[in-house]
């Protein structure tokens, strides 16, 4: 069977982001044994695998997670804003 992509002669698209890039993530770590949740926000340089920023909440009971989640979301937005350059 002939590979239809083999004969395509197009240029390579430019990268979406200039290097270095930044990956901002927010995670919830749930401990079912203790009934707590910890929120974490981190910014990584995915190319060099370097940690740029890290924020972590203290453990909170699962039934009271909403306030800590909003605080983590605020930190996520701050790190996202810090990771974006002027356009």
Helices and strands as residue ranges (DSSP letters): E 23-31, E 36-45, E 50-56, E 60-61, G 62-64, H 65-83
